[in-house]
């Protein structure tokens, strides 16, 4: 899916990028993707009392959620729960 965005670009930058119809959009998209790839994803940090409490609950439940089951292990788990392997 694409969305059209209108931005103001200083003339000094506009002079250095491809002209309209000569790959300007692709150039800008690649430049943005490159810039975003360099950024580290932001990690959520609890700031309020409620957030810290929820973060503690998440931390305690981590052992139950990880490591994730592989495809075969998940299939076996489902069969056991359905009473087909017991």
N, C-alpha and C positions, 0 to 999 in steps of 0.2 A: 504494500500500500504506500502511496506517496501523497504528500501534502505540499501545496505551494506556499512558500514563505517569502515575504517581501522584507528586505533589509536594506539599510543604508550602508554603502561601502565607500570609504574615503577614496578620492580620485587617485591618490598615490598607489593604492592597492589595486584598484580597478585597472590601471594601466599595465600591471604586471601579470594579470591572469588572462586566459584565452578570451577572445571576443565571443559575443553571443552567436550561436550557431556553429561555433568551432570547438565545442566541448567544454564550455564554461560550467554548465551544471554538473557534469561529471567531475570536473576538477574540484569544484567546491565540495561536493559530496565526499570525495576521496580525502580531501584535506580535513574535513570535519571528522570522518571516521578515524583517520590517523591520530588526530588530536584526542579524541575520546578513548582510543585504545591505550594511550599513554597514561590516562588517569586511573588511579586505583579506585575500585568501588568503595563507596562510603559504607562504613560499618555502623549499624544502628547502636546508639548508646542511650541507655535509660537516663533521663534527667530528673524526673519527678519521683515522688515516693511510690506512686502506683506503678510507674514504669520499672523501677528497681525491683519491686515485688514480682512483677510479671517476668522480668529477666531472670530472677532467681528460680522461678518455676520452670522456665525454659531450660535453664542450666541443669536442674535436677532431673528433668525428663529426657535429657540428651542421651543417656545410656540406653533408654528404651527405644529411641528412634534410630540410632546408628550402631553399627554399620548397616546400611541398607541391604536387603536380600537381593540376591541375583535372580535371574529369570527362573532357573531351575529350582532354587530354594523356595521361591515364592509359589511356584506351582505345587511343590510338595506340601508346603504349609497350608495352602488352600484345600488340598485333598485331605489332609489330616483333619482339618477343622470340619470338613463335610462328612467325615466318618468313612472315607474310602480307603484309608491306609492303616487305620488303627489296628 
